[in-house]
Amino acid sequence: MPTRSTPLRPEPCGQTWKRGLLVIDDDPAVCRTVCTIADRTGWAAVTAARFADAETLLGTENFDCIIADLTVDGAPVAGFLRTLAELCYTAPVLLIGAGNRAHRFAAADFAWGLGLNTCYPIGKPLVAAGLSGRLARIGGRLQDGIVGCCFADCHWRKAIDAPDAISA
């Protein structure tokens, strides 16, 4: 008696491909929150607690987006941003930070001035819906082949009087 062959149509796989996200923050609670939100929006997040650790990861992994705190382990983000510029990093960079809104904007202006693809910065504490929407927009644009940030509502434009350095 003949046996049945396997079906010609393969069974769909439940696992989808995820884009790489590097999260740099020295607060474990923030890292867990960002990773949970990222996972729900289709990103595979890797965390680093120091900028030096993040620089090491940049040499071994591909990331489609970076989320970085303005200050990690007492070090300002400026040095890390310079490293990204030297590497000619083109994917979106999203800066987050607590406190002064002007400080976040100055950091984004500084990154933009270095030629980085900087998104409109987000304040802490993070709002899940806001970060989720931002990551979804960035992912959608990357899916469409657009390397830029997550659209006109957050594309950071360098101010005329943007500072040349970031104060801690």
N, C-alpha and C positions, 0 to 999 in steps of 0.2 A: 504494500500500500504506500503511495507517495506521501511524503511529508510536505507541509506547507513551508514556503520560503518566507523570509522576513519581508515585511512590507516595504514597498518602494519609497514611501515617504518616511523620512526619519522623524523620530519623536522630537518635538521642540525641547530645547534645553531651558530649564528654568533660570539659569544664571546668565546675567547680562554683563557685557563689558563695562567697566567703570573707568572714568578718567582719574588721573593721579592728582592729589591735592597735598601740598606740604603745609602743615600748620606749625607755626613757630610761636610758642608761648610758654612761659615758665610756670603758669598756673595750671595744675592738672585738671581742675574742674572746668576751666575754659576749654582745654584740649578735648576733654570728654564730650562737652556740649557741642563743640564744632564738629567733632568726628561723628557724633550721632546725627546731627543735622545733615552733614555731608553724605553719610551713608544713605539716608532717606531720599536724597536728591540725586543719587547715582554717582557719587564720587567715592573713590578709595583713598582715605586720608592716612597720612603718615605724619607723626608728630616729632618735633625736636624741641628740647627744653633750653637750648642755647643756640646762638647764631653760628658758632663753630660747628656744632653738630649738623645744622642745616646745610652749611657749606660742604661738609663731607657727603651728605645725602645727594646734593646737587651733582656731585661727580659720579654717582653710582646709579641714580634713578632718574626717570623722566617724569616731570610734573607739568600738568596742564594749567595749574594755577597755584599761587602761593598766598597764604594768609599769614601775616606777620604782625605781632604786637609791636607797638612803638618802642617799648623798652623791655628787654628780656634779660633777666638775671643781672640787672643794673646797667646793661649796655644799651645805648641808643641804637635804633634801627639804621642810622645813616651809613655805618660801615658795611652792613649787610647789603644795603641798596647799592652802594658803590661796587661791591663784588658782583651783584647781579648785572650791573651795567657793563662791567669789564667782561663778563661772560656773554654779553649781548643777548641776555634773556628777553624773550619776546612775549611770553604768555602773561596773562593778567596777574597783577599784584594787588591784593586787597589788604589795606592797613587797618588795624583795629587798635583801639586804645581807650583807656578811661580818662576822665577829667576833661581838660580844656579842649574845646572844639577847634579853636584856632591852632593849637599844637598839632592836631590830626591833619588839618588842612595844610599847615606848613610842611609836614612830612610828605604829604601827597604831592605838593608843589615841588618839593625837592626831588622826589622820585621821578616825577614827570620831566623835570629839568635834566635829569640824567638820561632821559630817553626811554624810561621804562613805561610799560603799558599799565598805568596806575588807575585803579578804580576809585570811585568816591569813597572816602574812608568811613568806617562804621565805629560808633561809640560803644563803650562797655557801660553797663551790662548789655550783653548781646540779646537781641530780640529774635527768637527762633524764626518767626515768619519772615522777618526782614532778611536774615542771612540765607534762609532757605530759598526765598525768591531770587536773591542776588546770585546764588550758586546755580540755580536753575537757568537764569538768563545767560550767565557766562557759559554754562554747558551747552545751551541751545545755540549760541553764537559759534562756539567751537565746532559743534556738529555741522553747522552750515558753512564751515571753512573760514569763518571770520575770526582772526586772532585777537581782535580788539576786545575791549572791556565789554561790559554787559548792557550797553546801549546808551542813548543820550541822557537817560535819567541819572546815570552815575559816571559817565565818562569824564574823567578829571581833566580840566583844561588849566594849563599853567597860568597863574595870575601874572599880571604885568610886573607887580612888585614882589614876586616870590623870593623868599630868602635863598641865599647860596649855601646855607648850612642849617642844621637842626640843632637847637639847644636841648639839652636833656631835661 
